[in-house]
């Protein structure tokens, strides 16, 4: 019932708040796994909750679904009266959504720093997560503001938190060995009692590709059980990557931005029959004019699929993404994409 109510109100918000509705992307050729009927930017349906929690700006918006709703995790969060290192937003349905807040009603930190960590030297950025074994898990990265101080061998660089009873209460999973990756996964898929974790990992220089790790579902807390099973399955991908199951296409779909220099303001989707691929050629689902400015300003990042919002089992998909605004900050943007399966 909540799911139906959520979709109906979201559809109404599409009708009322849609903008750039004529911004249809370039349609793919006949060999593409699907066609794009339209793509358009929508207003932030969570803007009232944002204002209520005294948030000016934040980036991220990575979703984790669980039986009680969906959480979105955010990195740097800038409040009207100060700064928070991260935050979390909860959606039960379109009439019940809220941020984790303190006693004053201001956005609270999802994953607090622990001594000797401190705001002068560190930040925590939550990344991908999953509901598993009646718990929610979220990976995070401990950011060092001075990169010269980074110890890549530290067990604290990449961490895992879990929530047993409520999305409002998180505890760190303590480990004596480090996870075998230097960045956190931005997407996790479960299939056949295994978890598949997707990473955009830098090689040398600006070389940045997508890798996949796997771990038995029951061993999510054990860093020694993770193994890299696929490397550079997609090349020349920057920022973040998300993967979700699309029932309408009967395929896994992968979302990422375009080439860092040639197409940094476009979002693409690929499809695959298996969580390990092979993934199809990319289909451009959304684009905006413009190029890169100083310090990569104008670049899209955090292109996150939101299966909790999908309509008609994924015939209409929703994606949030952020834009590097240079010296200013912004909030995620929301786009709706209607697709057609050419085989149906």
N, C-alpha and C positions, 0 to 999 in steps of 0.2 A: 504494500500500500504506500509506504513512504517513497519507494522507488518511482511509482507511477506519479505521485503528487510532485515529486522533485522534477521529473521530466516535463510535466505539464507546465509548471511555473517557469522552468528554464526556457521552454519553447516560447512562452509568452514574452519573456525578456528578450529573446532573439527578435521577435517581431517589433517590439517597442524600441529597443536600444541599438539595433544593428546600425553600423555605419560602414562606409566604404563598401556597400553591398554590391557595387559593380566591379570590385577588384578581383575579377575572376583570373585565376592563374593561367599560364600557358598550358593548354591541354596536351597530354602525352600522346605518343603515336599508338598505333594499333597493337603493338607488342607489349604495351604497358599492362601491369596487373590490374589496374583500375583506371577509371576516368574521373576527373574532377568536374563536378557539375557547377559548384560555386565555392568560393571561400570569402569570408568577410570577417572584419574585426567587430567585436561586440564590446559593450560597456562592461565594467567590472561589477558583477552582481554582488560581490562581497564588499563594496565600497562603504556601506553603512557600518558593517562590522569593523572595518579598518578604521573609520573615523571614531567609532565608539571606543576602540582600544588605544586611541591617541597616537596612531601610527601615521607618519608622513610618507615614508618610503621603505621599501624592502625588496629584495630579489630572491628568486627561488620559486617555490610553489610546487614542489615535488609531492605527488599524492601517494598515500598509502591507504588502501581500503581494508576495512575490517567489519565484522557483523554490525557494529553500532554506527557506522557511517564511514567517513573518509577524513584523514588529516592531510593538510598541506604543510610541508616543512619549509622554512625560510632561513636564509643566511643573515647577513648584516641587516638589521632593522633599525631605522632611524625614527625616534619618537618626537613628539612635539616638545617634550621637556628633557630630551637626552637620547642616549644610545643604548641599544640592546645587542648582544652579540648574535642572537638567533631568536626565532619565535615559531609558534605553531598555531594553525588555524583548523578548526573542526567544523565539518558539515554533516549534520544529521539529515536535513532536507532544506529546501529553500526558505522555510520559515524558522529554521533552527540552525544557526551558524554563529560561531563565536571564536575569538582568540583566547588562548590561555592568558589570563589576566591576574594581576596582583590585587591586594585588598582595596586599592584606589581605583581599580577598573582600567589600569594601564597594562599594555602587553607585557607579559612576564617572559623570562628566558625559559626556553624549552630544555636546553642542556647547559647547565651552569658550568663555569670554569671551576676547577678544583686546585687548591694550592699545591704546588707553587705556581700554577698557571695564573696569569693576571692580564687585565685589559691593556696594560702598557706594552705587552709583548705578544699576546695571543688573541685569537678569535676561534670560535667553533662554528663550523658550517655543517649542518645536517644534510644528508644526501638521500640515497635510495633506501627503501625499506619494504617490509612485507609482514603480513599477518600469518603467524605460524605457531602451531602447538598452543593455541589459546593465548598467544602473546603478540604484541606488535614489536617489531625490531626495526631500528633505523641506524644505518651506518653514518659516521660523521668523520670530518677531518679536523685535526687540531692545526690551525693556521699559525705560522710564525711570522710576525710582521717584519722581522729582520731575517731574511732568508739565510744569512750567514750562520744563524744559530740552529738551523734545522738539522736534526739528526735522523736521517732516513732509516736508521736501524732501531729507532726507539719504538717500543710497543705502544706508545701513546699517540703516535702520529695519526693512525687510522683506528678508530674505535667503534664500538657497537653499544647502543643503549636499548633497553627493552621496557615495555609497559605491561605489567601483569593485570592490573585491575582497572586502570583508567588512562585515557589519553593525556590526562593532565599530570600524571606522575611517571617519571622516567628514572631508571637507574643504569649506571654504566656496568657493562660486563667486563669484569677484571680478567686479564690474561697475562701470562708470564712470557709469552712469545708473541711476535708481531704477526699481523696478517700478511700474506705474501704479495701485497700490492701497495703501491705508494700513493694511490688516490682512492677515494671511496667509490663504490659502485653507484651509479645514478639510476639504475633500473635492475629489478630482480624478478625473475619469472620462476614459478614452481611447476614442474612437470615430472610425473612418474617418480615421485619421492626424491627428486633432485632439485636444487636451486641453481639457476643460471644467472650469473651476475655480469653486467655489461659495463665496460669501462672505455673511456677515451684516454688513452695513455700516450704520453709524449715519448718520442724516441730521441733523436738528436736534432737540434735546431728547432725548426717549426714542423718537423715531421710528427704527425699525430694521427693515430689510427685506433680502431675499435677492437678490443680483445674481449674474450669471454672466459670467465672462471666458472667452475662447478664445485658443488659441495653437497653431500647427502643432507636432506632437509633436517634430519635429527641432529646434525653436527654443526648447525649454523654458528654456535658459540665457540667452536674449536678451530683456531686458525690453522692447525696442522692438517686439517681434512680438506682444505681448499686446493684445487689444482687448475692451472691454466689449460684449457682444452682447445682454444682457438685463438689465433693471433692474426691481427691485421685483416679481419674478415671484411672490413670496409676501410679504405685508406683515405687520407686527406680529410679527416673529420675533426672539428675543433669544438671546444666547449663541453657540451654534455650530450648524452644520448639516452633515449627512453625506448622501451619495448613493451608492447601490450598485446593481448589476444584480441582479435577482431572476429566476432562470430559471423557477422554479415559476409565477410570475405573468406571465412574459414581459414584464416592465416594469422601468423604473428606479424605485427607491423612495427617497424623501427622508425623513429623520428630523429632528425638531426638538421643542422643548418648547412648552408652551402659552402663553397670554397672560401677560405678566409680572405683572399684578395680579390677574386673574380666575382664572387656571389655571396657576400657576407650578410645580406639582408633578405635571404630566402630560406624557407623551411621545406624539407623534403621528407617523403615517406618511402620506405622499402617494405617488401613483404617476403615471407618465407613460410614453408610448411613445417619447419622444425625450429626450435629456439636457437639452434646452432647454425642455422642457415642451410644452404646458401641463400643470401638475400638478393632480391631482384635489383635491377637498375633503379636509381632514384626517380621518383615522380615529384615534381615541384607542386606543392599544395598552396603556397602563399608567398608573396613577395612584395616588397616596397621599394620605391626608387631611392637612389642615393648610394654613396660609397663610404669608404673609411675615412675618418678624420684623424687627427693626432691621437696617439695612444689607443688606436683601434676604436675610437668613438664611432657610433653608428652601427656597430656590429651586433647582430642578434646572438643571444645565448640562452641557456636553460629552456630549450624547446621540449616541454613536458606534455606527453599525452595524458588525458584525463578520462580513463574508461568509466569512472563513476558518473560521467556526464553523457556518455555515448547515447544516441537515440537510434531506435530500431536496430539494436544489437551491433551498432557500429557503422550503419549506413551514413550517419552523420557523426563525425568525430569532433572533439574539442581539444585544443592545444593552448597552453599558456607559454609565453616566451618573454624574455627580458631584452632590453636594449642598452648597450653601453652608452650612456649619455655624456661621457667625458667628465667634466667637472661638476655635473649635477647628478641627481639620483632620480629614479622613477620606480614605478610599480609594474608588476607583470601585466602584459596585455593578453587578451583572450580572443581566439579566433574559432569560428565554426567552419567546418569543411564538409560539404555534402559530396559523397563519392558514388560512382556507379560501377558495379561489377560487370564487366563485359561478357562474362560467361553465363549471366542469368538472363 
